[in-house]
Amino acid sequence: MQPVSAAHRVALSRSSEWLAARKPTHGSTIAYNDIRRSSVTLGQHVSRLLLSLAGVIFITVTGYSLIPVNATTIGFAYLLLVLIVASLWGFFEASLASIAATLTFNFFFLPPVGRFTIADPQNWVALFSFLTTALIASRLSAEAKGRALDAIARQQDLERLYTFSRAILLIDNTEPFPKQLVRKLAELFELSAAVLYERRAEEFYRAGPSDFDGLEDQLRDAALQGTSFTDAPHNRVITAVRLGSEPIAGLALQGTQMPDAVLQGIANLVAIGLERARAQDLASQIEAARQSERLRTTLLDAMAHEFKTPLTSVMAATTALLANPDQTAESKTELVKIADEEARHLKELIDDAVEMGRLDTANIRVHTEPSNIGEIVREVVDSMRNVIDGRPVNIVCDEHPPSIAIDRRLLKLAIKQLLDNALKYSPPDTPVTIRVYNGSGVTVAVTDCGKGIPVPEQGRVFERLYRSPSVQKQIPGSGLGLSIAQNIVRAHHGDLIVTSRPGETTFQLTLPADQKGGQS
């Protein structure tokens, strides 16, 4: 019996060595962490061992008492059991099952039956062949299962990294980018806590259900000097986030241990995300500066263009007075009246230009007072007689439009923009119609007979500084008028929409009838 015991010791020794070799070290792949995380408890180990022994007993009872068979058949049955145990539960349970099967095979099926000894020397070869085959088969089966789990885990790592990279691209501007970034990281990798320290902002961004305190200095060191820190008892790790060779942030993770490759992949994606956010911020600042400069240039061009007509009239009147001081009193009065009217017009243009620059910020304060919309429309038309220049402008009002609380100056400016737009973009011999009517509120509809606005552009006509490519080089304009009109209408809690088809375009301005006086 001594040789059998020695074989058992060799098998157990080899299995122990193999298990030790398979034991994951710190920084090993996350697959082993998944295996450990899903590893069985002591009670489950005991249950599996008992089930394995029960299988050995069942085969033994069946082959020895119920259906007597030869030793070869029983040996194959034991071997099949060991393979099943190895494929389901692993090497440890399969090893013990193979030892138990070897002992029962010796005791019940090899002569002399009922004793742990072997009379025929040929049976020694069969016994050790069976034991070796069982151990090797169980080991290979367990190893194959481990590799399958390892492959699945690595696939999960790749999928998580890919999902994380996509999540970075989908982060919006509702919250600071680093805050959303660390939250996505904690969710996707199932971390109990994650902290990101950004060097440029000098701020900590935290996520996860657990607290992660006491390591702020290590995070700063990681962001400034590129150091790393590991706290194995608490499953914590701190690593530097680098852009090239320069550290730009420190990243702390708490929860499942990760391999260096996955951890480095996360750090690289975080670095890319932070740099992308920084590039977007810079691009936004550049675009804001460019738009501001364009706005100033546009306003100056618009002011120069608009001021020429009244200024020319003023200069013509004053020149006529100076050139002929002996004119009749009636003629002098007429010239002074023209100069006064054009000077007032010039003042209105200056006020409108200043107002347009202020309203473009969309920070509008509304000073309301009860007003008649029909009267405001007529005042706008009268103030634009020089621009209208004899064109037919038809005003159609309901007989008794209600008086609502509005900011008269702002609303006049909005209607003026709509009328000016209709005059510019319709043929000079066609009429422009302004209708004022009651409905769910008070509506001002300005209709022209121009060639219309293409459907793809109708959703963009209210954008700041937008002008259609088909007209921007043919008709002068700033691209601000409709945007400012919409801001004014929205400040009054109203709505401005456009409907257009070839030969007819209507801008419809609607104000709610329950406007209240005061400031907003």
Buried (B, 14 or more C-beta within 10 A) or exposed (E): EEEBEEBBEEBBEEBEEBBEEEEBEEEBBBBBBBBEEEEEEEEEBEEBBEBBBEBBEEBBEBBBEEEEBEBEEBBEBBBEBBBBBBBBBBBBBBBBBBBBBBBBBBBBBBEEEEEEEBEEEEBEEBBBEBBBBBBEBBBEBBBEBBEEBBEEBBEEBEEBBEBBBEBBEEBEEEEBBBBBBBBBBBBBBEBBBBBBBBBEEEEBBBBBEBEBEEBBEBBBBBBBEBBBBEBEEBBBBBBBBBBEEEBBBBBBBBBBBBBBBBBEBBBBBBBBBBEBBBEEEEEEEEEEEEBEEBBEEBBEEBBEEBBEBBBEBBEBBBEBBEEEEEBEEEEBEBBEEBBEBBBEBBEBBEEBBEBBBEBBEEEBEBBBEEBBBBBBBBBBBEBBEEBBEEBEBEBEBBEEBEBBBBBBEBBBBBBBBBBBBBBBBBEEEEEBBBBBBBEEBBBBBBBBBBBBBEEEBBEEBBEBEBBBEEBEEEEEBBBBBBBBBBBBBEBBBBBBBBBBEEEBBBBBBBBBEEBEEEEE
